[in-house]
Structure formats: structure tokens, C-alpha cells
Amino acid sequence: MYTNYSQKSWLFISITIIFIPQLNNVKKIFLLFAVVNLISSCQNNHIQKAIGNNTALATLLEKYYDERMQLFPVEATVNGDNRYNNLLPADFTDSYRIKLNDFFSKQLLAIKNFNKEALNENDKISKDLFTYEMELASQAIPLHFMGGSLSGNSYLPFDQFSGVPLMLGQMGSGTGNQPFKTVKDYDDWLQRAAAFSPWADSAIVYFKKGIANKYTLPQALVKKMIPQLQAMVTDKATKSLFYEPIRLLPAGFSAADKVRLTSSYTKLISMQLVPSYKKLALFLQTQYLPVARTTTGVNALPGGDKYYAYLVKYWTTTNKTSNEIYTTGLSEVKRIRTEMEAIKSTVKFNGDLNTFFEFMKTDKQFMPYKSSDEVLAAFRSIQARIDFNLKKMFGRTPKTTFEIRQTEAFRAASASAEYYPGLADGKRPGIFYVPIIDATKFNTTSGMESLFLHEAIPGHHYQTSLQMENEQLPKFRRFIWYGAYGEGYALYCESLGKELGLYTDPYQHIGALGDEIHRAIRLVVDVAMHTGKMTREQAIKYMTDNEAISVEGATAEIERYMANPAQALSYKIGALKITELRKKYSKQVDAKFNLAAFHDEFLKDGCMPLDIIEKKMDSWAKGQQ
């Protein structure tokens, strides 16, 4: 209010009160006293708002981000920071872990020097987030977990779902995060890709260290990794996906550069990349697979229970125990199955729910597509249908461009639909990737509408883009990620389907419920596998018994949770919290509750742990009242 009135305006109001003839002196004094208090209050509020960013804190956070990008250069590339596009360190090695431990410990000591009460609201959040992040990272190192890097564990450098061998293929194809626009870009990639040979050698060394410490991947996962590596082996460089940047050489390059780069890329592929992929595949097949563990969960590893407890906290950003989460999962599965039963009755299907699932999985009416282009067009039509209602539910929208693409063939068999963040400067769009192995078998009841809301709009595309575009945030906050917030928000967006004009088809509605129960099932099977309650086979059966998913699809999902323990817990835990907050504030604020304002406030300050976002939203709700 203070910023809307000048001092002259307040003076005019005071004089007007003095000369109102209807008021006696007592009333005039009372009103003038009220005005003075109001002025004082507004001035204090203005002064509070005027507190600028703490420059010392800003310097610390900026320096931290720069040093972090040097330590994690691939993360820098993903963030659009191209200073280290030529680097590819083996960040799982003992020497690197010591460097990381020193780095995070130093940062944690530095942040404690700042008095939170002397900071403005934005800096208070930054301090809380930074402290949380440094503590979490410091706790990870002794557990061999490399939270925040591409390596999941120092004894397990990569798996069938994530890691440098797969990431390298995506980046080196010419259409991924690695830029290929200038001659320097092409030379940067030559250096980065050349580092893959020593990276692969180090990976083999650390896989062997894992063997010596009885710390190995499950055999079922290793069997999936071998063909992935073999697929990158070609007899001619021109057949390799790593040759694609040469096919995309910009016309503006000089003839000499084109000749030089073509020769260098051909040699790189034939003499370094192909031999390295072949070497990794041979090692896994002949030396690692025979000694890989036959158990399912990380509880079978040395210190596995402690490791899993840490991962539960890391991914959910809560202090919930695994048993609490397991119980929540069972309850949610039961609730959602009840809703599915109601829809089954609506479409007059005769048979139990599992028979209904089988009908949806196999009936040809649910597989209408003849080509990949038709599948992609169907997703684009969803975007068009939600546009009108979307504008009423979100006041803030990103300027980052958005595209829908088919997942690359080399990784489609083991990939899920996913979102790759874009860049606000327009150099890279946000990309919603859809794996389409056979378009004629792409099933519409898989929850296409809810999938789009989650992975694309208003899910990950809105959340990550708005966060990266917010220049009021220090860089580390613009690119930070917490699964419970990010995946929780995306799952929450699936619940907005009806409000956005979707789920009018009962089969799309049950597809959305299928997506929701899928996340509830994750709470059950992830905890059960990693605490010894279920084997891989039992988890697959539990999944196929409770949702419309094929055995092949369930197997891929379960093996994903085996490779990345606790990550799958973040979705449902986060979504339940956001739904809880929306209900709480709609009751507190009542008629003043504005859904668009709620969404905008939730997204405004970027990704954060659940307890920190709840405190922030509680403060916002009080202001609404």
C-alpha cells in the first residue's frame, strides 16, 4: 500500500480529516492516530521489502555454482552452460569422491556464517535450500552414492537406465543437449567423446572393486545392459549415431573445417568409441554377469539398509520411514482400485478388474495408430484441447519453447516417456520424448492424456522452464531438482485432467487412474524389494495384478526401481503433499482461494524440499486471508 501513495497523499488525507465538520475532536484525534499507525506500518513493510539481496551470500552461491559446474561438466551442458562441454571426468572414482567431499564440506561451513534473520525472504529460502543440499550431499559420499551426478554409485558406475554410456549416445547424436552449431562445439565434442575411453577403463576398475566388496548389480539388469552397449558397435563409422553431427554440419563451415571434422569424427568413432563400447560389453558379459548378484534389493548389499534409508530421504525429502510409505502405498492402491471398479461398471464390462485390464491391453479398438506420426499427432491434439482452460488455471507460463519427439531407436526399448528441459534463451526447446517401438501396438488406454499433463504441459515443462527462467533466483536454485517436488507436482498435474477438459472418455479416465495407481504401486514394490519383502518376480506379479500393464512393461518398470532405489517413491509422496496443501488453503482462504494464484506461488520460487515449500505456501496463504 505504501508504494501506491506519496507522502503528499497522506498529508492530504490528514488535513481532510481535520476539517471534516461532522467529526468532533475526539474522533478526529482517533482517525489521525489510525493514519499515523497505518503510515508507520506501511513504511516498515516498505523497508522490509526494500532489503536487497545479501551480496556476500550472492557471491558465495555464484561461486558455488561455478565450481560445481567444473566438477559436473555434463550437468553444466544440460543447464546450457557451455564452458565445460569438452570435459567428461570419471566422477565415481575415489580421488574424485574425496574432491567432492571437500567441496561440499567447505560450502556447508561457509553457509553457516549467515544469519538467516538478517536476510530477505528470497535469501532465507536460498540459505535453507543450500544448507539442506550441502548436508544431503555430504551424507551421500560415505555411502558411495553420488547424488546429483550421473553416476548412481561409485561401485556401480552405470546401469541399464542411466549413466554415461547411454547419455553419450543421446548427446552425441547431434539433437540432444550437446550443442553442434559452431566449429568450437564440434571440437568440444571431439575432446569429450575421446575421454570416454579412459572413462570406460575406470568404470571397469570400479565394477571390479564392487565385485571385491560384494557390491554388484542384479544379474537381470546386467543382461539388459549388454545389448545396449552392443548396439553402439558398428562396422563402419558412417553407420554410427555418433556420425550424425557430420551429416548435420552447418553450411557456413569452411571447406577445410568440414574435411577436418569429418576425418576426426570418423577416427574417433572407429578407433575410440566403438572399441570402448565393445570392451564394456565384453567385460559385462564374460566377467561381471557370472558374479552379479541374484538378489533383488539393495538390502542385500553391505550396509544396504542404511543406504536405502538415505535414498528414501533423498528422493522424498521427508523423514518418513520406508514402512510408513509402504502402508500409504497399500492404502492408495485399494482406494484407486475402488474408483476403477466404478468406471468398469459405467462401461458395463462383465468380468473382474483384472479381466478388464486384459481387455484394455489387448482389444484392437485401443490400438488405432498406423504410424509414429499418428501417435505424435494424438499427443499434439491433447495440447490443443487443454489450452483454453489452462489459461484460467495458470497465470505464469514459460517462454521456453516446447516440442514433442519420438524417442531415439537405440534407447526406445528400455526408455519411458520423459521430458528433457529446454533453455529460456531459445537455443534448446523443452522436449517431450515418446518411445514408440511399434505404432500399431501403441495403446490409447495407457493414459495418453494424463501422461501429457505429467511429462509435458502443465507438468514438467511448466515447472522446470519457469524455474530456469526466473532470474531472481541464484543459479543453483534455477537448476536444482528434488524428486518429491518436481515429480510430485507433475503427478499432481495429472489430477487436473477433468478441470482442463480431459478424461471425458471413460477409458482415458481409467487410463489416468492407471497412471495414478502405477505410482501408488511403486510405493509398495520399491519398499518391498529393497527391504526384502518381495523378489523381482513377486514385484512384477503385484504390478500386473493391480494395473493394466503387460508383463514386459512391468518387468521394465520393476528393473528400473531395482537400478534406481527409492526414486519411484518421490512421485506419490510429493503429489499427496501438494493435494493436501491445496485442500488446506481452499478451506482456510475459502472464497478468496484462487487456484491460478496457488499454482503460480507454488512454481514461482522453484524446486525445494517438501517441508520448505510447505512453510513458504503457509506464509502465502496467510497473506491471502
N, C-alpha and C positions, 0 to 999 in steps of 0.2 A: 504494500500500500504506500509505503514511504516514497518509493520511486515514482509514483504517479502524481504526487503533489509537491509543488515547490514550497519554500518557506513563506513566500508571499501568499500562497493559497491558505496556509494555516493561519497567517496573520489576519487575512480577510474573514475567515470563519470566526476567529476570536472577537474581532471588532463587531461583527454582525450579532453575536450573542449578547454583547454589552448593550447594544442599542435596541434590542427587542423589547418593546414596551409592555408586552403581556407577561414578561418574566419579572418576578421580584428579585431582590439582590441575592437572597439565599440560593435560588435556582440558578442565577447567573454564575455565582461562585462555584456551585456544584458542576455545572456544564464546563466551565473553564478548567476546573480541576481534571475533569474527564478528558478534555482535549490535551492538556499537558501530559497526562499519563499515556494517552494514545500516541502523541508525538514521540515521547521517550521510548515507548515500546517499539515503534516503527524504526526509530533511529538505531536502537540496539539490534533489531533484526537486520537492518541495512548494513550495519557494521559487521555483523556475523557473516552475512552473505559476501561482504566485500573482502573478507580474509582470502588472500590469494593462495595459490599452491605453495607449499613449502619448497623453496628452491633446493635446499640441501637434500631433501627426500627425493625430489625430481631427478637430481643429479645421480643419486645412488641407484634409482630404478633404471635410469637410462644406461648407466654404466653396466648394471647387471644384465640388461637385455643384450647389449653389445657383446659382453663377454660370453653370455650363454650362446649367442649365435655362432661364435667361433668354436665353442665346444660341440655344438649340434648344428653343423653346417647344412645338413639336409633339411632340418627344421627351418632354418633361415630361408632356404629356397622355397619351401612350401609357404612361408609367410610373405614371399615376394621380396625378400632381402637378398640381392644377387651378389653380395660381396664375397661370398664363400662358395660359389657354385662349382668350384673346381676341387673341393675337398670331400673326402669320404673316409673318415677315421674309423678304426675298429673300436667303437666306444664301449665294448663289453670286456676289454682286457683289464688285467689287474692294475697296470700302470694308469690307465685311463680312469678307472674307478677311484683310485687314490686322488687323482686330479679333481674329479667331480666332488669327492667328499670334502676336500679342502675348499673348493669353490663354494659349496652350499653352506658349510660351517662358517666361513668368513661372512657371507651375506646375512646369516642368521644373527651373528654378533652385531653387525652394523645396524640392522633394523631396530634392534632393541634400544638404541640410543635416542630414538624419537619418542617424545611424549605425545601420546595419542590425543589427549585433551586439548593440546595446543594446535591441532590440525583442523582443517576444514573437513566437511563431510566426505568429499571425494578422496582426500588424502587419508582419512580414517579408514575408509574401505580398502584403499591401497595397502596401508600398513597391516591391516588384518589379513588380507589376502596373501601378501608377501610373507608374513610370518608363518601362516599356515603352510604355504608352498615350500618354504625352506625347511620347516620341521619335517614335513612329509618326505621330501627328497632326502634329507639326512638319514631318516629312519630306513630308507629303502636300500642304501648301499650295503650295509652288513648282511642283508637278506638276499643279496645277489640280484635284486630287482632293479631294473634300470628305468624307473618311472619317468616318462617324459621324453625318452629317446626311442629310436626304432627297435632297439633290442629289448625283448621282454625280460631276459635273464642272462646273466653272464655265462652260465653253463649251457644255456640253450640259445645260441645266437640268432636263430630264426626257426620258423615253423611253416606249416602249410598255409597259414593265414596271413602272416605278416613277417616283415624283415627285409633286409637289403636285396636279396636275390629277386624277390617279386617287385619291390619298389624300383629297382634299377630298370626293369623292363618297362614299367609304366612311365618313368621319367625319360628313358632313352628312346621312346617310340616317336618323339617329336611332337606329341599332342598333350603331354602331361604338364607337371609343374615346372620342369626344367625348361627355361626359355631357349629357343633356337631362332633368334631374329637377327643377330649380329655375328660378325666373324669371331668376336670375343666369346659370345655364347657358345659357338661351335668348339672353340679351343678349350673353354672351361669344361665342356663335357668330355673332351678327349682326356683331360687330366683326371677328372672324377672317375670316369669309367676305367681308366688304367689302374686306379687304386683298388679296383675290385679284386685283382689277382692277389695282392697281399692280404686284403680283407678276407678272402676265401681261405687262404692259408691259416690265418689267425682263427677263423671260425672252426676249422678242423682241429686245431690245437685245443680250443676251449670245449668243443664237444668231447674230446678225449679226456680233458680234465673232469668233465661231468661224469664220464664213464668211471673214472678212477674214484670219484666221490659218490658213486651210486645215484647220480643225479642225471637222469636221462628222460627223453621224451617217450610217450607211449608208442608202441610199435604201430598201432593203427594210424597214427599221424605221420610217422616216417614213411609209410607206404604211399601216402598221398604226396609227400614232398618230392620223392624220386622222379615221378613222371613230370612234375612241374619243371624241375631242373633239366631233364632230358629234352623237354620241348624247346628249350633255348639253344640246343645244339643243332647247328645246320652245317651242311657240307659246302655251302657257298655263302660268302658274306652277304651277297645280294638277297638271299632268302631270309636273312635275319631281320627281326623287327628293329634291331639297332641300326639298320641301314636306312630306315625310313627318313631320318633327318636329311640324308643326302638326296633323297627323292624330293624333299621339300626345300632345297636350297633356294634362298631368295634370289630373284633375278638380278638384284642390284649388286651382288657379289662380283668381284673381278674374276676374269677367266683363270688367273693364276691361283686365286684362293679356292675356286671350285675344284681345280685339278688337285691342289694340295690336300684339301679336306677330304675329297673322295678317296684319295690314296691312303690318308691317315686313318679314316674310318674303316676302310677295308682291312688294313693291317690290324687295327685294334680288335675288330670282330674275330678275325681268323686266328690271330696269334695270342690274344689275351682273354677275351670274353668267352668264346666257345670252349677253349681248354679249361678255363676256371669252372664253368658250369658243369662240364663233363667230369672234372676232378671231384667236385662236390657230390654229384650224383653217384659216382663210383664209390666214394667213401661211405656215403649213407647206405648204399646197397650192400656193400661187402663187409664193412667193419662195424657200422653203427646199428643197423637193423637187427643183426643177430643178438646184440646185447641190450637193445632198447627194452624198457620195462613193459610188462604185460598188464600192469595195474592201470587204473583209470585216473584217479585223482591225485592232486599234489600232496595229500596227506601221506602218501606212500614214500615221499622223498624225505631225506634228512631235514628235520626242522620244518616239515611241511605244514603242520597245524599252525605254527606261528606265522609262517609265510602266508597262508590263506587268510588268517585273521587280519594281517596287514592289508592284503589285497581287498578284502571286504570294506575296510575303512577307506582305502584309496579310491575305490570306484563308487561307493555310495556316499562318501563324505559325511558319514554318520558314525555313531558309536553302537549301532545295532549289532547284536550278536548274529552269527550265522543261523542259530536255531530260531531266533525271532523272525528272521527273513524267511526261513523255510516254512514256518507256521503261517505267515502272511501269504505266501505263495499258495499253500493248500486252500486257504480261505478264499482267495481270489479266483482260483480255478473253479471252485464249487459255485461261486456267485455267477461267473460268466457262463458256465455250462447251463445254469438255470435260464439265463437270457436266451441262449441258443435254442433251448428246448421250446421256448415261446415262439421263436421265429419258425422253427421246424413245423410247429402246429399251424402257424399262419399260412405257410405254403402247402399245407395239407399233405405232408410227406408221411407215408406209412412206414414205420420202422424206427429202430432206436437211433440215438445220436451218432454212434459210430457208423451205422449203415448210411446215415445221411452224409457223413463226411466222405465216405467212399463214393457215394453218388456224385457229390460235388467234384471230387478229384478225377472221376473217370468219364462222366457224361459229356458227349461231344458238343452239346449246346454251350458248354462253358469254355470251349476252345475254338473260337470263331476265326482266329487270325491265320493268314496265309504267308505273311512275310514279317520281317522285323520292323519294317517301316510302318506297318499297320499297328503293331504293338506300341511303337513310339508315338504314333498319331493319337492313339487312345489316351495316352498319358497327357498329351498336349490338350486334348479336349477337356480333361479334368481341370486343368489350369484355367481354361476359358470359362468354365461353369461356375467356379468359385469367386471370380473376380469381383462381381457386384457386392456380394455380402462381405467379402474380405475387407473392403474399404470401410465398412461400418464397424469392424471388429479390431482393426489395427490402424492407429494414427500414424505410426512411424513405419516407413517402408524403405528397403535398401535401394541404393543406386547401382549396386553391383549387378552386372548383367547375369542372365541365367540361361542355361541350355540343358536339354535332355539328350543323352547319348547312350548308345549301346555299349556295354562293357566289352573291352578288348577280348578277342577269342582266346588268347593264351592263358587268361586267368578266369574266364567266364565259368568254367566247370566248378570251381570252388569258391566263387565270389557271391556275395549277396548284393542286392540293390543298395547303393550307397551315394553319399553326397561328398563332392570334393569342393572345398571353399574356393571362391574366386578372389579377385583383388579389386579394391574400390577404384583404382586408377584405370580400370578397364583393360588392363593387359591380360587378364585371365578371367573368364566367366566362372560363376559357380556352376558346377556340373552335377546333374543327377544321372548316375550310371545305372542302367538296367541290364542285367545279364539275360541274354536271350540265346539259349543253346539251340532250340528248335521252336520257331514261332508257332508252328501248328500244334504244339503241346503247351503253349503258354495259357495258363488257366485264369479266367477272369475272376473266379471266386477266391483267388489268392489274396484278395484285399487290395486291389489296384488303387482305389480311391484313398483308403487310409494310408497306403504306402506313399502316395504322392504327398499327402498332408505332412507326413513324418519326415521323409528324406528331402523334400523339395520346399513347397510353399504351403503354409507359413512356417514350416518346421525348420530344418537346418539352414536353409538358405536365408531366412529372415534373421535367425539368431546369430549365426556366425558373421553374416555380412554387416548387420547393424553394429555388432561388437567391433569389427575391424575398421569400420568407417568412423567410429566415434573418436575424434582427435582430442577430446577432453580426457581420455584415458591414457595413462602411461603405456608404452608399447607392450610391456609384459602382460598387461591386462587385455590389450586388444587381441592378443593371440593365445591367451590361456584357455585351458579346456578342463572341465570337470564333467565326468560322465553323468552324474546324477542330475546336474543342471541341464547340460546340453541334450542328452538322450532323454532325460525326464521331460523336458519341455517338448521335444519332438513327439514323444508318445502322448503327452497331453494334447498336442495339436490334433491327433487322431480323434480325440473325443469331441472335437469341434465340428465333425462332419455334418451332422444334421443342421446345425446353426449356419453352416456355409452352403447349405442347399444340396448336400450329397446324401448318400445312404437311403435314397428313395426306393431303390431296388432292394428287396429283402435279401438277395444273395450278396449284394455289396455290403449290406449292413452286417450280415453274418460273417462276411469276409473281414470286416473291421473288428468284429468280436473275436474272430480267429486270430487277428494280429494282436489283440489285447490279451487273449488267453495264452498266446505264444510267449508274451513277456511274463505272464504270471507263472507259466510252466518253467521258465528259466529260473525263477526263484527257488523252485522245488529241485530241479535236476542239477543246477550248478552247485548248490549247497550239498545236495545228497552225494554227488560224485566226489567232491573234494573233501568230504568228511567221512567217506567210507560207507554211506548208506546205500548207494547204488553203484552198479558197474555201468560201463558204457552201454552194454546191451539192454540192461534194465531201464536206463535213462531213455534210450531210443524207443522202447516199448511204451514207456509212460507218455512220451510225447505223441506217438502215433495213436494212442488210446484216447487222448484228450483234445486233439485238434485235427483239422483236415490237412494233413501233410503226408507226403509219400515217405516210405522207408528211406529212400535215397536222400530226400530233403532233410529228414530228421537226423540222419547219420551225419550229414554235413554240418548241421547246427550243433549237435552234441560234440562233435570233434572240434568245432570252433571253441566251445566252452572249455574243453579239455586243454586246448592250446593257450587260452587266454582266461585263466580263472578269475571269477568274480566280476569281470567286465559286464557280463549279461545281467547282473543284479541292478545296475545303475538305472536302467530304463524305468522299471516299475516303481522302484523306491522314489525316484525323482518325480514321476508323474503323480503318484499318490500325494506327495507333499504339495505340489502345485494346485491340485484339485482341492486339497484341504484348505489352502490359503484362500483360494477364490471363494469357497463356501463361507469361510470365516469372515472375510471382508464384506461379502454381499449382505451378511446378516448385520454386521457392525455398522456399515455405512447406509444400508437399507436403500432408500430411494435415490440417494446420491451416488450409489455404486455405478461406475461406468466401466464396462468390460474393455473397451479400447484403451482407456486410461490405465487399467490394471495390466493389460498386456504390454503397453508401452513402458510402464515403470519397471516391469519385470525384465524387459530386454535392454533397457536404457544403459545400465552400467556394466553389462557384460556378464560373463560366466563367473560363478563363485560357488563355494560350498553351500549346502542347504541351510545350515544354521545362520550363516552370514546373510544370505538372501532373505531369510525369514525376518531377521532383525530390520533389515532395510525396508522390506514391504510393510512390516508393522508400523514403522515410522510414517511411511507414506499413507497408510490407512487412517492414522490419527489426523493427519493433515486434511484428508478428505472429509472427515467429520467436522 
